[in-house]
Amino acid sequence: MPMRELVLDNVSAGYAGATVLEGVSLSVKQGERVGIVGRNGAGKTTTLGTAMGFAELRGGNLKADGKDLRRLRPFKRARLGIGYVPQTRDIFPTLTVEENLEAGLNGRSRDHLFEAYDLFPRLAERRRNRGRDLSGGEQQMLSVARALMNDVSILLLDEPLEGLAPVVADELMAAIKRLTADRGLGCILIEQHVDTVLDFCDNVLVLERGRSVFWGDVATLRKSPTILNSAIGLHRIE
């Protein structure tokens, strides 16, 4: 059964001897779009890392459909339906596009490949090209498509638009919108362009120095520009 909801409740987390997050909460259901914004070092990537199992959970609760995830390793969380696309565009540079996608199938139906090509026509055109020969935007599309090979219900995206030309960024965001609207995926998006978050997301978490300064719907956040001014230096919300 597909995962219906991922919940972080009053979470504290970090790495080695450093605590990065304290008392952070958010939730995402199938079809929902959640954004995370904040200055560099605010704890955005650590929030996704905590959900995926890469950061150490030191307090609070982390659950998927009520199931405690604290003792589950990252690959088991992925099997539950959590897909993760890191900032690093984690693809195999010497493998072709199609080989990259096949590596993510793990015995699942090849129909997933055709769905990826339908979502990203650029990848279909370049399916025989090696990962290292793709443009930055095509590599990012491949990274997202690889995550989808795993029967994903909740997709975690860490700054997928970073460094992309505007036309490619628009193309990628259109595909992500299709995933949430047509396929019902839940999505947590970290993005530096706040306007993109406000236009795309239903709810937003604003982080400052590892703490939540806002968690709620976009309409409420638009009425509270001082929160964004303080947390990330945005001076105008229309």
Number of C-alpha atoms within 10 A of each C-alpha: 6 14 18 18 18 23 20 20 16 16 22 24 24 21 14 8 6 9 16 20 27 19 15 24 20 22 20 23 21 20 21 19 25 27 27 27 24 25 17 13 13 21 27 27 19 21 27 22 21 23 25 22 22 15 21 19 21 16 15 16 16 23 16 22 12 11 10 12 19 18 10 12 12 18 11 14 18 20 12 19 22 27 24 24 23 18 16 11 18 14 19 17 15 13 16 20 29 20 17 21 25 18 13 17 20 10 9 12 11 12 11 20 20 13 13 20 19 13 19 19 13 14 21 16 11 17 18 13 17 17 24 15 14 17 11 18 22 21 21 26 25 28 26 27 24 26 22 26 23 20 18 20 27 31 25 25 25 23 19 25 23 15 11 16 12 10 9 17 18 14 14 22 15 13 17 22 18 14 19 19 15 10 12 17 25 27 26 25 26 26 20 19 13 18 13 15 21 20 9 18 19 17 24 25 25 25 27 22 17 23 19 21 16 21 20 14 16 20 12 13 20 15 11 13 16 16 18 24 13 14 19 19 13 15 10 11 15 7
